[in-house]
Structure formats: structure tokens, C-alpha cells
Amino acid sequence: MRNILLVLKREYLVRVKKKSFIVMTLLTPILFLGFYAAIIWMAVGSIDTKTVQVLDESGLMTGKFEDSRSLKFSYTDISIDAAKSAFEKSDQSALVYIPSNVLEQPREVRIYAKKNVSLELKSGIEKAIERQIEDIKLREAGINQKIIQEARVNVSAQTISLDAAGERKSNAAVATVISMICGMIIYFAVLLYGSQVMRSVTEEKTSRIVEVIISSVRPFQLLLGKIVGVALVGLTQFGLWIGLTVLLTSGASYLFKEQLERVKPEVTQVQSQLPGQSAAVAAAGDNPEILEALDALKTLNIPLIIGCFLFYFLGGYLLYSALFGAVGAAVDNEADTQQFVLPITLPLILAFVMAQMALRDPDGSMSFWGSMIPFTSPIVMMVRIPFGVPAWELALSMVILIVGFIGTIWLAARIYRVGILMYGKKVTYKELAKWVFYKG
């Protein structure tokens, strides 16, 4: 145990004292904050007002279009040829020609521009004309537009979970976002820190330092110390990232409170278009859906989610990092690791794919088995937990994962003890199988 702690301490201190660790730990929250600052800047600075001149031969829409932040309308009653000639000399963005028979032939509407018309500009003009044609036809049919607007109702049903404790509010959007965040963090963390273990083993083997270390430390102790040491580095980095991100975000929100309030509508519009976010979650302001989502967030079992996240992060990391460490010991240089790394990463990729299915059907058979198999359970089960998982399923998954990473550590140690001192030989899968059953 003492030797494991010595190796653990060395691995931990060597990494946390590196300049790269310090720089990335400090830089990542700043980049995260800069990402959202860039969204705000783009929302405010990238929206240019387009000026559109309208030539309406029908006379039905003259002066009827509503200006917006992105579109400003002006009107002319000259001929189309004169309008095109004047448009070429002007600084306007587009010229819209509305024919006299626009109600019967709406496809005859034409948009002229000096360059290609952007999709946003074309869509904005088309929607403005469509609304006017709709209003005209409703009036001709004797239907009041106000009645139509009042008849359009958005249904937003409440979701309530029933369990032994009674009723509690839930929110699929909140659970989905938390599930995605937890699953993605575990996926990338396992790859990142597992590969660090592999590189550390490979570097010590190629530099022959391991020959000195192995004289006083057993191979299993050395491998386990490396794995746990890098795990503590990961937890330290995560903790610092969370703390610094909260600190920087809170400080920035306080310093730029007035500016954020002023640009909130534009930020909302941009955020709602980001991939992986629903409109209900990305929207800002005093939105009832947001208030409902915040209430649902309070009803989630946050301590359980955090506790399970730590368990599945460590369990998944221990399982995969042991295999990564075995690969590092089996080869002579990092270039030879590729043929052995692919079979290790494939289950991780499969777990990520199964996690997408689990988001759509958390209680399906695919989701259940994905959360039981130790190679996929760290990601798939973490995706399911915010939606609610029976206690027996969670306990069974944890037990299987513990057995799984104990088995992989044993397997990796058998390979590690032989491969760490073997040089100049191209290793095959058949050779690795022989190493597992070597005695001594």
C-alpha cells in the first residue's frame, strides 16, 4: 500500500505542477466565458438593418409592412424600370416588386438585389408578404383577424412523476440537458485521462526509467498508483474548472448587468438556435417555461446525480485507464498504440450512440442493457439517472461496474508485468493472450 501511495503522489504532483496543467486549468473557464461573450457580441454586432424598397402595383400592401430591427421598408410608386435604375444607384439592400395580381399569383413577386439575396432576407420579405395576403383574404372572407389570433392557443402540459413518495413535478428538457452534460463529460474525460495513463507508461518504458522503478515497486502497484494518481488529477481539474467558471460567470454578470439586460432579446434569439438546446431551455427572461424548468430543477435529486456522476466517472475511468495502461506497456512507442487503442475506444463510441437512444427512451430495453454492461454503463446510466431509475437497476449496474473494473485491472496488470520490460518485439493480440496466462 505504501508503494502505491508513493507512485500515486508522484503521478499527481508531477502533473499538477506542469505548466500545461496550470495554463489549461486557468484558461478553460476563461474560454468558456469567452464563448458566451462571443455569442452576446455576435447577437448585438452582427445584426445589420436591411433597407428594402417596395414597389406595390396592387396597392394592397403599401405602408402595411411592419419594420423590425433587421428590416426597414420604404415605398415607391414609380415604374419597375425606373425603380430598378434608381435601386442600382442607391445603398438599399433589396427592391421588392409586388404585381397587381399578387393575390392570385403570389409567385410573381420578385426580389432584386445587387448581390445574391441571403436566405434570411428572402425569408423575412416572404413572411411579411404572406402575412399581408393572409390578412386580406381573411377580411374578404368576413373573418376578423383578431378572432383568428385569439383562437391560436399554445398548450404547455405539466409533467408529473408518480412514485412511492407521491407526486413531484418533472421537466423533460431539464433532465435531457443534465443527462447530455453528464454523459459528454464522462465520455471526453475517460478518453482524455485514460490516454494520459497510456502516454505516461509509454514514456517511462521508452526512456528505460521503469527499469529502475520496477526494482523497488511491483508492476501491479506501479500501474494502480498511476491510474489513481491521474484520477485525482482529473477530479482536481474538474473542481477547479467548476469553481473558476462559477466565479468568473458571477463576476461578469455583476459587472455587465445593464449591458446583458439590454441585449437579452438578441441573446435569446441566438441561444435558441444553438445545437443541443431546446427553445424552452435556451429562452431568457420572465418566461413561464423557464420558471417551470427552474422549479423542475429543484425537484431533481441533485445529491444522487452528483454522487452517481462521481461513481460512474471513477468507475469508467478505472476500467478504461487500466486497458490504456496495458496498451502503453505492450508497445515500444506511441505510434504502435493505434492498433490496440481502436478496440478500446469502440465501446466508448458505442456507449455515446446508445446514450442518444437513451435520451429518447430512458426505460427501453436498449437503454437498460447499455446501463448494465460495464463498458457502456458509465455513460448510458448517467444519461438515464435524471429521468429516474429504479434503485435495484442502479445498484445492479454499480455492482457490475465494480466487478468490471476489477477484472480489467487484473487483466491489465497481467499484461503490464510482462510488457513493461519487453523491448524490440512487435506485439500481436495472440501474444497479449499468452502474457495473461504467464506464471510468475
N, C-alpha and C positions, 0 to 999 in steps of 0.2 A: 504493500500500500504506500509505503514511504517513497519508493521509486516512482510509482505512478504520479504521486503528488509533485515530485521534483520535475518530472517531464511536463506535467500539466503547467506548473508555474513557469517553466522555461518557455513553453509554447505561447502561453498567454502574454508574458511580459515582452517577449521578442516582437510579437505582433502589435500590441497596443503602443509600443514605443516607436514603431516605424512612422516616418513622416507621412507615408501614403495613408496609413490608418487615421492619423490626426487630421490630415487635409480632407479626406473623404468624409470623415465624421462631421467636420465643421461645414464642409461645402455642400453636402446633400440637403440639409434643411434650407440653406440659402437658395439652392437651385429649385427646391420645392416651392419656396416663397416666390422666387423669381418667375416660376411658371405661371402662377396665378396673377402676379403683377403684369406679366405679358398679356394675359387674357384681358385684363382690365384696360391696358394700354391699347390693345387692338380693338377692343369694343368701342373705345372713345375716339381713337385717332384714325381708325381705318374706315369709318363710315362717312363717305363723302356724299353730299347732297347733289343729286342729279336733277338738272333742269330739263323739263320736257315741254315742248311746244305742241299744242293740239290744234289740228285743223279739222273741225267737225262740220261736214257738209249736211249732216242730218239736222243739226241744231238741237238735238235732244240732250246732248251731254255738255254743251258749252257752259262753263262755270260750275259744273256739278262735281268735278273730281276733288277729293279732299287731299290737301298737302300733308306730307309726313316728313319725318326727319330725313329720309333718304330720297324722297321725290317731291319736286316743286313743279306745278303745272302753270303754264301760261297759254293764252288762246289767240288765234288769228283767224281772220275771215277772208284772206286773200286766196287767189287760185293756188292749186297744188304746185304748178310750175314755179310761180313766184315764191311760194313758201320754201320750195327746195333750194332755189337760188339764194334766198336770204339765209337759210339754215347753214349753207356751206360757209358763209362769211361770219356766222355767229359763233359764240362759245357754248351753245346749248348742247346737251348730251344726246337728245333724240328729237325727231319730228314724228308725230303720230297722225296718220291720215285715217279719218273715220268717214266712210262713204255714206251717202244718203239712205241707202237700203241696208244699213247695219243690222237692223232687227231681223231681216230675212236672210242676209248674207254676212254673218259676223266674221267669216273667214276672209272677207275682203279688206279687213283692217290691215294697214301696213305701218311698219315702224322703220324710219330712216335714221341712219347714224353714220358718222364719218368713219368709224371702225366697226368691227363686229360688235353686235349687241350682246351684252353679258346676259347670262341666264337670269340673274337676279332682277335686272332692269326689265327684261322681257316679261318675266313673271309678274312684276309689280304693275306694269301697264295693263297686262291682260286681266288681272284680277280687278283692277279699277273699272275697266270697261265691262267686265262680266257683272259686277255689282250693279252698275247703272242699267244694263239691259234687263237684269232680273227685276229691279225696281219698276222699270217701265212696263214690263209685261204683267207684273202683279197689279199695278194700278189699272192697266187696261182690262184686266180680268175682274176688277172691282174688289180686290183683296188689299187690305191695309197692311203695309209693310210692318207696322208696329205689332200687329197680331202675329205675324209670322215669327218675328224675333222673340216674342213672349212665349210662343209655343215650343221653341227650341230649348230643351232642358238637358243639362248635363247631370247624369246620375253618377254619384260617387258613393258606392256602398261601403259600409263599415265591415271590417273583417274581425271576427271574434273567435278566439280559440277556447274550446271547452276541454277541461281536464279535471283531474280529481280535486284540484284546488278551487274550481269554479270557472267563471268566465273572466277572460282578460283580452284586451284589445291587441290586435296584431297589425302588421303592415308589411305586405309582400315586398314593396320597394325597399324599405329599410333593411329587411332580412337579406334581400338579394345583394345590396351594396356591401353589407358587412361580410356576407359569405364570399363574395368576389375578392374583397380586400384580403381576408384571411387566407384564402386559397392561393392567391397570387404571391403573397409574401412568403408562404411556406415553399412554394414551387421555386421561386428565384433564390431564396435563402439556402435551400438544400443544394442547389446547383453551385451557388457561389462558394459556400463554406466547405462543401464536400470536395470541390476541386482544389481548394486551398490545402486540404489534408493531402490530397494526391500529389500536388506540387511540392509540398514540404518533404514528403517521403522520397520523391524522386530526386530532389536536390541533395538530400543527405546521402542518398545512395551513390549518385554520380560523383559527389565530392569526397567519397570514402570516409566521411565523418562518422557514419553509422557504425563502422568497424570499431571505432573507439568507444562509442556509446554502448554498443551491444555487449561489450566485455563486462559491464557492470549492471546492465539492465536487461531483463528478459524481453524478447521480441513482443510478447503479448502486452507487457507493461508499457513498453515504448509506444505501441500502436494505440492502446487505450488512453494513455496520457495525452497523445497528440489529438485524438478525437475529442476528448472532454475539454482540453485547453482551447481548441478552436471554437467549440460550442460556447464556452464562456466569453470568448471574444465577440461572437455573434450577438449574444444576449446583451453584452455591454454596449455594443454599437447600436443595437435596436433601442435600448433605453436612452442613450444619448440623443439619438435621432428624434425620438418622440418628445423628450424634454425640450430640446432646442427648437423643434418645429412649433410646439405649443407656445414657447416663449417668444419666438420671432413673430408668429402669426398674431398673438395677442398684442405685442408691441406695435406692429404695423397697423392693426385695426384701430388701436387707440390714436396713433399719430395721424392717420389719414381717414378718420371717421367721417368728416364732412365730405371729402372727395368721394368716398365709397358710397355715401348716401346719394350723391348727385348722379353717379354713373350706374346706380343699381339696375335700372331698367335695361341698359345696354349689356351689362354683365350677365343678367338673367338670360337674355336672348342668346348670347354666345354659349353660356354654360349648358343651356338646354339642348344644344346641338352637339355636345361632346359625346364621343362613343362611350358606351358603358354606363350612361346616366339616364335615368328616366326624367321626363319633364317635371314630374311631381317632386322629385328629389332635388333637381338642379334649379328649380324656380326659387326666387328670392322674395323677400318682402313678407307682408302680412297675408300670406296665402293660407286658406284653411287646410289645404292638403299638407303644407309644410308643418303647420301646427299639429295636425294629426300624426304626421310622421315622427315629430319630436316626442309626442305622447307615447307612440308605439315604441320608440327607442328606450324610453324609461321602463316600459314593461318587459323588455328583454332581460334575460338572466345574464347580465354583463359579467358578474364574477365567474359564472360557469363558462362563458365564452372565452374569457381571458385565461382561466385555468386550463381549459381544453386546448387552447391555442398553444400555450407553453408546453403542454404534454406532447401534442402532436408535432410541434416544431422540433422538440428534442428527440422524440421517437423517430420521426422521419429522418432527421439529420444523422442520428446514431446509426440507423440502418444503412443509409446510403453512403455515409462517410467511411464506414468500415469497408465497403466494397471499393470505394475510390482509393482508400489507403492500400488495399490489396493490389489494385492495379498499379499504383505507384511503386510498390515493392517488386512487382513481377517484371518490370521493364527496365532498360538501361538509360533511357532518355525520354523526355516528354513527347517527342514526335511519335514514339511507338505506342503511346497510350490510346490512340484513336480507335484501334480495332477492338479494344476492351471497354472503352467508355460508352460506345453506342448501345450495347446490350443493357448497360446500367441506366442510361438516360431514357430508353424507350418506355419502361414502366412509368417514369415520371411524366412523359408526354401523354401516355395513355390516361394517367390519373387526371391530367389537366383537361383532356377531352371528356372524360367521364364526369368531371365537375360541371361542365356546361350542361350535360344531361340532367345532373342532379339539381341544377337550378330550376329546370323546367318541371321536374317530377322528383322532389326530395324523398318520397316514400316508395318509389318504384323499385322493382327487383334489381335493375342495373345499379341504381344508387346504393341499395343495401349491400350487394356483394362487393361493390367498389369500396365501401366503407369498412369491409371486413378483411379484405386481402391486405396484408401489411405493406406491400409495395405501393398501393394506391390509397390506403385509408387515411394517411395524414392530410391529404388534400381533399378527398371526397367527403370524409366525415366532417371536416371543418366547414365545408360548404353546407352540409345538412344541419348542423347544430343550431344555427339561428332560427331555422324553421321549426325546431322541436324534434328531438329524437328520444325514443323510449329508453329508460335507464338501462334495461338489460342489453339493448343493442350497443349502447355506449360502453358499458362495462366489458362486453364480449370483444368489441373492437380494440379496446385498450389492452386487454389480456393477450389477444392475438398479436398485436403490435409489439408488446414486450417480448413475447416468445420469438417473434420475427427478428427483432434487432439483436437479441441474444444469440440466435442462430447465425445471423450474418457476421456478427463479431467473432464468433467461434470459427466460422468458415474463413473469414479474412485473416484471422491470426494464424491458421494453419498454412495459408499461402504466404503470409508475411514472413514467418520464421524461416522459410526456405528461400524465398525470392530475394530477401533483403541483402543476402551475402552472395548472390549468384550474379556473375557478370559474363558478358560476351556470348550469351546464348539467346537465340530467338525463341520466345516462349509461345506455345500454342495452347489451345483450350484443353487438349489431351494432356499436355504437360502439367497444366494447372490442376487437373483432376488427380494426377499422381501425387502432387505435392500435398493435397488434402489428407491423403492416407499414409504419408511418410511417418515412420515412428521415430521417436527421439526428441 
